[in-house]
Amino acid sequence: MPFAIRIHQTGGPETMCWEEVQVGDPGPGEARVRHEAVGLNFIDTYHRSGLYPLPLPSGLGLEGAGVVEAVGDGVSELTAGDRVAYAGGPVGAYSEVRCLPADRLLKLPDGIGARTAAAMMLQGLTSAYMLLRTYRVQAGDTVLIHAVAGGVGLIACQWAKALGATVIGTVSNPAKAALASAHGCDHIIDYTREDFAPRVREITGGEGVAVVYDGVGKDTFAGSLDSLRTCGMLVCLGNASGPVPPFDPLLLSQKGSLFLTRPTLMHYVARRADLVALGAELFDMVGSGKVKIEVNQTYPLAEVANAHRDLAARKLSGSTILLP
Ligand SMILES: NC(=O)c1ccc[n+]([C@@H]2O[C@H](COP(=O)([O-])OP(=O)(O)OC[C@H]3O[C@@H](n4cnc5c(N)ncnc54)[C@H](OP(=O)(O)O)[C@@H]3O)[C@@H](O)[C@H]2O)c1
């Protein structure tokens, strides 16, 4: 019997159990995939802790890459032996093998291996939609990316540079600053030592940035609004420091008729055509070498609790994969 990580209650990393699971033949519209690598994402910690509630007991994980073992009735685009990857629901990627809807899978191009794919699908598709769809970055824009040495941050930084933007990034230590710099980040602010909003004003000659991509949440929300130019956009992506508390929308008017959006990848790839289009843009960027995927940490899947602890302790940079 194959193994998978399961939770029976929400809580800390210790709630994740490595258990034998039943994986049968794929049902209609499904494929059975044997994972070669699984992606670690911050959202996995929200599912584990209960910030984003799941029906329990549950699997965890939203991203994986591997080989199709079998397909169910009605699946015509895939056959056994295809190399595939995915990002998004249903949860359950923390597993050796699983069945999932075939229309969530993308075939991998020859140049992209399973480990790279598992490291880039969720964070790369997120970078793609936020830079190309949510706020369309134009050449000449100055953008602020929080936690720029993180998974989404490092990919988005390189992609924004490829689009012709000037990138300001925040980090929590000198090693992360060096990593961001090596990936093209133009201005780096250690937001644990310096108030980042006045520094952003200084860098932009008082104007502010066109857009802030903020996955940090509670700790950066107010400063992110203060970093925007008139009519700029705050893309509030996540809650690494905790969820943003309620606020009065009048604040957006007072700070310059600002736009605020709280998007999720799931909506931007809900239709198969959108998933395929965004995936093609990601594969092109990685294939061209303009965006390099940095797998900076690897853990055995059975020891994912250690990965969650290190992620919460801000010890990780770039992307992280889990090996079944
Ligand atoms: N909405 C969407 O569609 C979507 C999709 C993917 C990811 N996200 C969000 O984007 C963010 C980044 O995701 P990721 O998977 O790429 O993670 P990540 O950036 O690799 O890790 C999170 C980073 O947040 C920073 N951070 C700041 N305060 C923190 C705190 N109190 N505790 C822990 N970390 C803190 C840390 O960087 P420093 O040490 O440099 O501060 C840490 O490395 C997350 O909020 C995630 O939920 C949203």
The ligand as a Tripos MOL2 file, in Angstrom:
@<TRIPOS>MOLECULE
LIG
   48    52     1     0     0
SMALL
NO_CHARGES

@<TRIPOS>ATOM
      1 N1         -3.0130   34.0430   -3.4350 N.am      1 LIG1
      2 C1         -2.3450   33.1820   -4.1670 C.2       1 LIG1
      3 O1         -2.7570   32.7990   -5.2570 O.2       1 LIG1
      4 C2         -1.0440   32.6680   -3.6310 C.ar      1 LIG1
      5 C3         -0.3430   31.6760   -4.3070 C.ar      1 LIG1
      6 C4          0.9090   31.2840   -3.8170 C.ar      1 LIG1
      7 C5          1.3980   31.8510   -2.6600 C.ar      1 LIG1
      8 N2          0.6530   32.7860   -2.0110 N.ar      1 LIG1
      9 C6          1.1350   33.4300   -0.7990 C.3       1 LIG1
     10 O2          2.3480   34.0870   -1.1010 O.3       1 LIG1
     11 C7          3.1830   34.0510    0.0540 C.3       1 LIG1
     12 C8          4.4990   33.4070   -0.3190 C.3       1 LIG1
     13 O3          4.2920   32.0240   -0.5440 O.3       1 LIG1
     14 P1          5.4970   31.0290   -0.7260 P.3       1 LIG1
     15 O4          4.9340   29.6550   -0.7320 O.co2     1 LIG1
     16 O5          6.3210   31.4790   -1.8740 O.co2     1 LIG1
     17 O6          6.3120   31.2200    0.6380 O.3       1 LIG1
     18 P2          7.7490   31.8860    0.8570 P.3       1 LIG1
     19 O7          7.7580   33.2580    0.3040 O.co2     1 LIG1
     20 O8          8.8000   30.9550    0.3710 O.co2     1 LIG1
     21 O9          7.8210   31.9560    2.4220 O.3       1 LIG1
     22 C9          7.1840   32.9890    3.0990 C.3       1 LIG1
     23 C10         8.1280   34.1440    3.3860 C.3       1 LIG1
     24 O10         7.3980   35.1490    4.0510 O.3       1 LIG1
     25 C11         8.2850   35.9110    4.8170 C.3       1 LIG1
     26 N3          7.6940   36.1780    6.1380 N.ar      1 LIG1
     27 C12         7.4430   37.4140    6.6330 C.ar      1 LIG1
     28 N4          6.9160   37.3330    7.8630 N.ar      1 LIG1
     29 C13         6.8450   36.0220    8.1750 C.ar      1 LIG1
     30 C14         6.4130   35.3160    9.3270 C.ar      1 LIG1
     31 N5          5.9450   35.9440   10.4120 N.pl3     1 LIG1
     32 N6          6.4960   33.9680    9.3230 N.ar      1 LIG1
     33 C15         6.9650   33.3090    8.2510 C.ar      1 LIG1
     34 N7          7.3930   33.9360    7.1130 N.ar      1 LIG1
     35 C16         7.3430   35.2790    7.0760 C.ar      1 LIG1
     36 C17         9.6020   35.1280    4.9480 C.3       1 LIG1
     37 O11        10.5730   35.8060    4.1410 O.3       1 LIG1
     38 P3         11.5970   36.7970    4.9060 P.3       1 LIG1
     39 O12        12.3400   35.9300    5.8800 O.co2     1 LIG1
     40 O13        12.4720   37.3480    3.8340 O.co2     1 LIG1
     41 O14        10.7430   37.8280    5.5850 O.co2     1 LIG1
     42 C18         9.2560   33.7780    4.3270 C.3       1 LIG1
     43 O15        10.3610   33.2110    3.6850 O.3       1 LIG1
     44 C19         2.3980   33.3100    1.1430 C.3       1 LIG1
     45 O16         1.6740   34.2240    1.9100 O.3       1 LIG1
     46 C20         1.4420   32.4690    0.3250 C.3       1 LIG1
     47 O17         0.2960   32.1070    1.0440 O.3       1 LIG1
     48 C21        -0.5470   33.2020   -2.4700 C.ar      1 LIG1
@<TRIPOS>BOND
     1     1     2 1
     2     2     3 2
     3     2     4 1
     4     4     5 ar
     5     4    48 ar
     6     5     6 ar
     7     6     7 ar
     8     7     8 ar
     9     8     9 1
    10     8    48 ar
    11     9    10 1
    12     9    46 1
    13    10    11 1
    14    11    12 1
    15    11    44 1
    16    12    13 1
    17    13    14 1
    18    14    15 2
    19    14    16 1
    20    14    17 1
    21    17    18 1
    22    18    19 2
    23    18    20 1
    24    18    21 1
    25    21    22 1
    26    22    23 1
    27    23    24 1
    28    23    42 1
    29    24    25 1
    30    25    26 1
    31    25    36 1
    32    26    27 ar
    33    26    35 ar
    34    27    28 ar
    35    28    29 ar
    36    29    30 ar
    37    29    35 ar
    38    30    31 1
    39    30    32 ar
    40    32    33 ar
    41    33    34 ar
    42    34    35 ar
    43    36    37 1
    44    36    42 1
    45    37    38 1
    46    38    39 2
    47    38    40 1
    48    38    41 1
    49    42    43 1
    50    44    45 1
    51    44    46 1
    52    46    47 1
@<TRIPOS>SUBSTRUCTURE
     1 LIG1         1 GROUP 0 **** ****
